[in-house]
Amino acid sequence: MTTDAHRPTDDRPAGADDALELLGLVAQLEHIAFVRLAADSAIAPDVEQRLALSRFAAAAVERRDRVIARIVELGGDAALLLGEFDDVLEEFDARTQPSTWWERLLKAYVGYGVADDFCRLAALALDDRSRQVVLEVLEDASHAELAVAELDAAGSQDDVLSSRLALWGRRLVGEALSVVQRIIAQRPGLARLAHEGQLAQHADEVPGQAAEPAQGAAPDARPVGNAPAKIFGELTAQHTRRMSRLGLTA
């Protein structure tokens, strides 16, 4: 049955239902980022960080609204689409409660970064305009740069802290990949996009190798073969790069 959030219209591009689902996820993640950053700004250890985090929170609202505008352009119901992902990070947050400010910063950079990487990968299979919106929204790395600078400075002076954060990072990525696993299992449209995005990315990296046609799958088809393993491999590689920026072992 088609919900109001996905009701087709004659002027939607091919694959618009899957696009709307991904856009709803991205918009909800940006809203969650706003809530998290606003909370962080209230407990940051110094005024400079409080001011920076409050600005990042405001920027998350602007990014969310850009995605919502694209949802509206495609004829989707933004409130319903975001509502479908109300609890997308609920279990992740419950299982990864940080005990220090440093763990909180690493969770924001590493833990939530996995979800962003999944959305980037899936966005490669979107129509041109939707892909542009998602990738531009996810490209804003200002908060990540703050986290990297603070964690790098703290870790370079404290080997014990670095060891603890490396362990924390491993726990975070495991829990974050479980979130992606549930999304792939429960939402065939997002699984299709991620699979097609992974193929498109691989085709770009290997000249002369064409990706599988994005339009060829049946409407309810799930990715086949070892597609999930390749997706998780890509996400894990991105996680390793993030940890390396901090001088931490993934």
N, C-alpha and C positions, 0 to 999 in steps of 0.2 A: 504494500500500500504506500502511496506517495504522501508524505507529510506536507503541511503547509510550507515548511522551511525549504522543501525541495521541489515544490510544484513546478512542473515544466512550463516554459513559455516559448512561443515560436521564435523569439529573437535570441535565445540563449545559444552560445557556441556548443559544439559537441563536447561531451564530457563535463558539462556544467554542474551536474549533480555532485560528482566527485570533487570538482573545484570548490563548490560551496561548502562541502564538508571540511575540506582542508582549510579554507578561509575561516570557517567557524572555529576550528581548533586554534589557528594562529591568533585570531582575535581574542579568544579566551585566555590563551597563554600570555598575551600582552596585558590583559586585564589582571590576571594573577600577578604578573610582574609589577604592575602599579601598586597593588595591595601590599606585596612583599616589600617593595622599595620604600613605600610610605612608612611601613612599620620599622624598617631598618633605620630610616632617617631619625626616628624617635629615640633609638637606643645606641646610635653610633657613638664611638668613644670621644670624638672631638667635634667642634662646631664646623670645621671645614668639611668633614665627611657628611655631617648632617645636611649642610646646604647642598652639597653635590648630590646626595641621594634623593633629596626632595626634588631637585631638578630632573633627575633621571626618572622619578615617578611621574612627573608631569609629561615627560617625553613619551613614556609608555602609553599614556592616555592618547596622545596625538597619534602614535603608531596604531593603536587599537582602532581608532576612529577612521584611519585611512583604509584599514582592512574592511571595516564595516561599510564604508562607502562603496567598495568594490562588490561586496555582497549585495548591496542595494542595486547596483548597476546590473547585476546578473538576475535580479528579480527575486532574491532570497529574503527570508525573514531573519534579520540579524539576531533578534532576541531569542528566537527558537533555536537557531544554530548554535549560539554561544551556550544556551542552556543545556544542549546535548552533551557538553563537556564540563559541566559544573564540577564534577568530582574526578576529573581526569588525573589530577595530581594529589588527590586526597590521601590515598594509601601511601604514596611515595613520601609525602610530608609526615605522615604519622610514623613511618618507619625510619625516618632520617632526621630526628630532632637534634639540632646542633647544641653543643654544650658550651661553646665558646664563640667569641666574635669571629675568630679565625675560621672555625668550622662553618660558621654562617656564611662568610665570604666565599669559602671554597664551594659550598653547596650551591650558591648562586651562580658561580662561574662554571663549575663542572657538572653538577646535578641537573640543573635546568638547561644547561647547554646541550645535553643529549637530546632533549625534546626539540630544541631549535634545529639541531642538525637533522633530525628526522624530517622536520617540516621543510628544510632547505632541499633535501633529497627529493621529497615528494613534489615540491614545487617545480622541479625540472620538467615534469610531465604536464604542467598546466598550459592553458592558452597564454599567449604572449603577455597580455595585459595583467592577468592574475599572477603570472610568474614574476613579472616585474615588481608588482606591489609587494608580494611576499618576500622576495629576496632583498628588496630595498629596506623593508621593515626589519628583517632579521640581520641586516648588515650593520645596524647601529650597535657598536661595540663599546660605547662610552663607559657603561657600568662595568663591563668586563675589564677594561683597561684599569679602572680604579681597583678592582679586586686583585688583578695581577700585580700592580705596583705595591699594594699594601702587603699582600702575601709574600711576594718576593723579598721585600725589605725585612719582614719579620722572620722568614725562614732562613735568610742568609746569616742571621745572628743567633740562631737557636736550632741546633741539630735535632734536639729532642722534639721540638715543635714540627720540624720538617718530617720526621719519621711518623709522628702521629697524623699529620695531614695526609701523608702518602697512604696510610691505612684507611683514613676517612674517605679519601678519593676512590679507593677500590670499592668500598662499601657503597658509595654514592652511585658509581657507574653500574654496579650490579642491580641496584634497585631501579635506576632510571631505565635500564634496558628491559626490566620486567614491565615497566609502563608501556614501552614501545611494543613489547610482545603482546600485551593485552589489546592494544590498539589494532595491531595487525590481525589478531585472531577475531576480534569483535566487529571490525569495520572493513569489509571487503573493498570499499571504494578507496580508502586510504592505503590499504595494502597494495591495490593495483597501482596507485600513483607512485608509491615508494619503489615498487618493483620497476615500473617504467622509468622512473627518475634514475634509478641505479643503472639501468641499461643505457640511458641517454648519456649519463656521466662517463660510463665505461667507453662508449663509442667515441666521445670527445677525446678521451685519453689514449685510445688506440686508433690512429688514423686508418681509414679504409674499412673499419668494422662497423657495420650499420646496426643500430639498435632495433629491437623488435618494434613493429608498428604499435603506437599507443592506441590506435582505434580498433585493433584487431580482436581484442578480448571480448568475450560475451559479457553482458551487463552484470551478471552475478559471479563471474569467474574470479577465482582466487589465484594469486601467483603460484606457479608450480615449481617442481624441482627444489633446488637449494636457494631459491630467492631470499627467504628470510635470513639464512646464514650469511649471504652476501651483504644484505642490508646491515645486519648486526656487525659484520666485519668492518664495514665503512664507518659505522658509528663508534666502534671501539677504537679505530685508527684516529678519528678526530679527538676522542677522549685522550689518547696517548699524547697527541700533539699539545693539547691544553696542559696536561700535567708537565710535559717537558718544558713548557714556557716558564713554569714555576720551579724547575729544577727538581721535580718530584718524580719518583718512580711510579709508573702506572700499574 
